[in-house]
Amino acid sequence: MKILSIIIPAYNAEKYIEKCLDSMIYSKYIIDKCELIVVNDGSTDRTSEIAHIYEKKYKNITVIDKSNGGHGSGINAGVRIARGKYFKIVDADDWVVTENLENFIKKILLEDTDIVAHYQNNVYEDANKEVVKKVKDIDIGRHYYMEEIPPETLLGLSNVCFKTEKYRINNIKIDEECFYVDIEYILYPLKYMKDFIVYDDVVYCYRLGNSNQSINTYSMYKNRYDHFKVINNLLTFYQQSMEAEIGDNIILYMENVISDLIKAHYYLYFLNKIDYSDIVDLKEFDVLIKQYLGLYNKSGESKSIRFVRKTNFHAFRLVMSIYRRVSAKKNG
């Protein structure tokens, strides 16, 4: 049995996928201990061709070719066939630090916690800089039960490994044909996992500053209804978690993560050219969030959001103008 299944969702990633795979197959130790599952999500470039070349050469690589269904569908497809004790996601345009992954694998060989996490390196392409992203408020190598999770910490798609059978037996699935499902992937398992541990190995290199990424502001605005759909799903999940009484710290953690997503929803309107119907949409969104008082208050910690709410959205265009000027100055 492999210790780790690495699922690599890939869509039109011909420029990046070789670097991604090379970072994991130049180590015999990683080949012996891990399986790599490349999920080609209906790519129209050479992604599938390149992945199959690697599959023929390396015994631990499996390629799934499927019709396009979005990032979530790639993750779901990989989880269905994963055979490792743990699994993690590495996006095809990112890569790992080979020696750090080796060290991390040696540690998880001795683990039986439900979640094991590591540090990551944020690589800003446009600024030519790298920043190590640590996990806040966590003692390295200390075993935590989930109800002990510090509310201000952050476990992300790129730095967590879930116990495969625990994830699969609870039939956890994230949205398909939808952007911004990362938060679903992180939060949905929390009510089923009992414990976690974090190591300071900087394993993952996360590529940022690429204009094609779905996280850039205009792309977020263009796909705002997907953004809303994910928030709506998470509101339902949050309410169910409250009713299940899963622990105060986990609820506070969820509130912090979901409220950040809610703030981002306002900001994507602030930072883009909008019309009257957009303001109506955002007012309706605000009414929806108000039903969840904890999330409403946390999102209101943003001065701009609080100001817009206090003026019943009459100050919306003023805030939007300020945001756009500040953003233009920052990017200029």
C-alpha positions in Angstrom: 0.0 0.0 0.0 1.3 3.4 -0.9 1.5 6.0 1.9 0.4 8.9 -0.2 -1.8 9.4 -3.3 -1.0 12.7 -5.1 -4.0 13.8 -7.2 -3.1 16.2 -10.0 -6.1 17.9 -11.6 -5.0 19.2 -15.0 -6.7 21.3 -17.6 -4.7 22.8 -20.5 -1.6 22.5 -18.5 0.9 21.6 -21.2 3.2 24.5 -20.2 3.5 23.3 -16.6 2.7 19.6 -16.2 6.3 18.4 -16.9 7.7 20.6 -14.1 5.0 19.4 -11.8 5.6 15.7 -12.5 9.4 16.0 -12.6 9.4 17.4 -9.1 8.0 14.0 -7.9 9.5 11.4 -10.2 13.2 12.2 -9.9 13.2 10.6 -6.5 13.1 6.8 -6.2 11.9 7.2 -2.7 8.8 9.2 -3.8 8.1 6.7 -6.6 8.2 3.8 -4.1 6.0 5.5 -1.5 3.5 7.5 -3.6 1.1 7.1 -6.4 0.5 10.0 -8.8 -3.0 10.3 -10.3 -3.2 12.8 -13.2 -6.8 13.7 -13.9 -6.9 15.3 -17.4 -10.1 17.3 -17.3 -11.0 17.5 -21.0 -7.9 19.4 -22.0 -7.7 20.6 -25.6 -3.9 21.0 -25.7 -1.1 18.4 -25.2 -1.7 17.8 -21.4 -3.1 14.3 -21.9 -0.3 13.3 -24.4 2.4 14.5 -22.0 0.8 12.8 -19.0 0.6 9.4 -20.9 4.3 9.6 -21.8 5.1 9.8 -18.1 2.6 7.0 -17.3 4.3 4.6 -19.7 7.7 5.4 -18.2 6.8 5.4 -14.5 5.0 2.6 -12.7 3.5 4.8 -10.0 1.6 7.2 -12.4 -2.0 6.7 -13.5 -3.7 9.0 -16.0 -7.5 9.5 -16.1 -8.9 11.2 -19.2 -12.4 12.6 -18.7 -14.7 15.2 -20.1 -14.4 18.7 -18.7 -16.1 19.1 -15.4 -14.1 21.6 -13.5 -11.5 21.4 -10.7 -13.9 19.7 -8.3 -14.7 17.0 -10.7 -10.9 16.3 -11.1 -10.5 16.0 -7.3 -13.6 13.7 -7.0 -12.4 11.5 -9.8 -8.9 11.1 -8.2 -10.3 10.4 -4.8 -12.4 7.6 -6.2 -9.4 5.5 -7.2 -6.8 6.7 -4.7 -5.0 3.8 -3.0 -2.7 5.6 -0.6 -3.3 5.8 3.2 -3.4 9.6 2.7 -4.1 11.7 -0.3 -3.3 15.3 -1.3 -3.9 17.6 -4.2 -1.1 19.2 -6.4 -2.4 21.4 -9.1 -0.8 20.8 -12.5 0.6 24.3 -12.7 2.3 24.0 -9.3 5.1 21.7 -8.1 6.7 20.3 -5.0 10.2 20.6 -3.4 11.4 17.1 -3.9 13.6 16.7 -0.9 11.0 18.3 1.4 8.4 15.9 0.2 10.7 13.0 0.9 11.2 14.3 4.5 7.4 14.8 4.9 6.7 11.3 3.7 9.1 9.8 6.3 7.0 11.6 9.0 3.6 10.5 7.7 4.8 6.9 7.5 4.7 7.0 11.3 1.3 8.9 11.5 -2.2 7.8 12.0 -3.9 11.1 12.4 -6.8 11.9 10.1 -5.3 15.1 8.7 -1.5 15.8 8.2 -0.5 19.2 6.9 2.7 21.0 5.9 4.0 24.5 5.0 4.0 25.8 1.4 6.0 28.3 -0.7 4.0 31.0 -2.4 5.8 31.9 -5.7 4.8 35.3 -7.1 5.6 35.1 -10.8 4.9 38.8 -11.5 6.9 40.1 -8.6 9.7 37.5 -8.9 9.6 36.7 -5.2 8.8 33.7 -2.9 7.2 33.7 0.6 6.9 30.7 2.9 3.3 30.4 4.1 3.3 28.9 7.6 0.3 27.5 9.5 -0.6 30.0 12.1 -1.1 29.3 15.8 0.0 25.7 15.6 2.8 23.9 17.5 4.8 21.9 14.9 4.5 18.1 15.4 1.9 18.4 18.1 -1.2 16.1 17.9 -4.4 18.1 18.0 -8.0 16.9 18.2 -10.2 18.8 15.7 -12.1 20.6 18.5 -8.8 22.1 19.5 -8.2 23.8 16.1 -7.2 27.4 16.7 -9.9 29.5 14.9 -7.3 31.8 13.3 -5.2 29.1 11.7 -5.6 28.1 8.1 -5.5 24.7 6.5 -5.6 25.0 2.7 -6.1 22.8 -0.4 -2.4 22.9 -1.1 -1.1 22.0 2.3 -3.4 19.3 3.7 -3.4 15.5 3.4 -6.6 13.7 4.3 -6.8 10.0 5.4 -8.3 8.5 2.2 -10.7 6.0 3.6 -12.1 8.4 6.2 -12.7 10.9 3.4 -14.2 8.3 1.1 -16.4 6.4 3.6 -18.2 9.6 4.5 -19.0 10.2 0.8 -17.5 13.7 0.7 -17.9 15.3 -2.7 -17.3 18.8 -3.8 -19.1 20.8 -6.5 -18.4 20.0 -10.2 -18.6 22.4 -13.1 -17.9 25.3 -10.7 -15.0 27.5 -9.7 -13.9 28.3 -6.2 -14.5 24.9 -4.7 -11.3 24.9 -2.6 -13.1 26.0 0.5 -15.6 23.2 0.1 -12.7 20.7 -0.1 -11.2 22.1 3.1 -14.3 22.5 5.2 -16.6 19.6 4.3 -14.3 16.9 5.9 -13.9 18.7 9.2 -17.0 17.2 10.9 -15.7 13.7 10.1 -12.0 14.0 10.9 -11.0 13.5 14.5 -7.5 14.9 14.7 -4.7 16.6 12.8 -0.9 17.4 13.0 1.2 19.9 11.1 4.9 19.7 10.1 7.1 22.6 9.0 8.4 20.9 5.8 7.9 23.4 2.9 6.5 20.9 0.4 4.3 22.7 -2.0 5.2 25.5 -4.4 2.1 27.5 -5.2 2.3 29.6 -8.4 0.7 33.1 -8.0 0.5 36.1 -10.3 -0.6 34.2 -13.4 -3.2 36.2 -15.3 -5.0 33.0 -16.3 -5.7 31.9 -12.8 -9.3 31.9 -11.6 -8.3 34.0 -8.5 -7.6 37.2 -10.4 -10.2 39.9 -9.8 -11.8 40.2 -13.2 -12.1 36.4 -13.5 -13.8 36.3 -10.1 -16.3 38.9 -11.2 -16.9 37.1 -14.5 -17.6 33.9 -12.5 -19.4 35.6 -9.6 -22.4 33.3 -9.8 -20.1 30.3 -9.1 -18.6 32.3 -6.2 -22.1 32.8 -4.9 -23.1 29.2 -5.4 -20.1 28.0 -3.3 -20.9 30.5 -0.5 -24.6 29.3 -0.6 -23.4 25.7 -0.3 -21.2 26.6 2.6 -24.0 28.5 4.4 -26.0 25.3 4.4 -23.0 23.3 5.6 -22.4 25.9 8.3 -26.0 25.7 9.5 -25.9 21.9 9.6 -22.6 22.0 11.5 -24.1 24.3 14.1 -27.0 22.0 14.6 -24.7 19.0 14.9 -22.8 20.7 17.8 -19.4 19.7 16.5 -17.4 22.0 18.8 -17.1 25.7 19.3 -13.5 26.0 17.9 -14.5 24.2 14.7 -17.5 26.6 14.3 -15.3 29.6 14.9 -12.8 28.3 12.4 -15.6 27.8 9.8 -16.8 31.3 10.5 -13.4 32.8 9.9 -12.9 30.9 6.6 -16.5 31.5 5.3 -16.5 35.2 6.3 -13.3 35.7 4.3 -15.1 34.2 1.3 -18.1 36.5 1.9 -15.8 39.6 2.1 -14.2 38.5 -1.2 -17.6 38.5 -2.8 -18.1 42.1 -1.9 -14.6 43.1 -3.0 -15.1 41.5 -6.5 -17.9 44.0 -7.0 -16.0 46.9 -5.5 -13.1 46.3 -7.9 -14.9 45.9 -11.2 -17.2 47.9 -13.5 -20.7 47.1 -12.5 -24.2 48.2 -13.4 -27.4 48.8 -11.3 -28.4 45.1 -11.5 -25.1 44.2 -9.8 -25.9 46.4 -6.9 -29.3 44.8 -6.6 -27.7 41.4 -6.6 -25.3 42.4 -3.9 -28.0 43.9 -1.7 -29.9 40.6 -2.0 -26.7 38.8 -1.1 -26.4 41.0 2.0 -29.9 40.1 3.1 -29.1 36.4 2.8 -25.9 36.7 4.9 -27.8 38.6 7.6 -29.6 35.4 8.4 -26.3 34.0 9.7 -25.4 36.5 12.4 -21.9 35.2 13.2 -20.9 35.4 9.6 -22.6 38.7 9.0 -20.8 40.3 12.0 -17.4 38.9 11.0 -17.7 40.1 7.4 -18.7 43.5 8.8 -15.3 43.8 10.4 -14.3 45.2 7.0 -14.7 48.9 7.2 -15.8 49.3 3.6 -18.5 46.6 3.9 -19.7 48.0 7.2 -19.9 51.5 5.6 -21.8 50.3 2.6 -24.3 48.5 4.8 -24.8 51.5 7.1 -25.6 53.6 4.1 -28.0 51.0 2.7 -25.7 50.6 -0.3 -26.1 54.3 -1.3 -22.3 54.7 -0.8 -21.6 51.7 -3.0 -20.3 53.6 -6.0 -18.1 55.8 -3.7 -16.5 52.8 -2.1 -16.1 51.1 -5.5 -14.3 54.3 -6.9 -11.9 54.3 -3.9 -11.1 50.6 -4.2 -10.4 50.9 -7.9 -8.1 53.9 -7.5 -6.2 52.2 -4.7 -6.0 49.0 -6.7 -4.7 50.8 -9.8 -2.1 52.6 -7.8 -0.9 49.4 -6.1 -0.7 47.6 -9.5 0.8 50.6 -11.3 
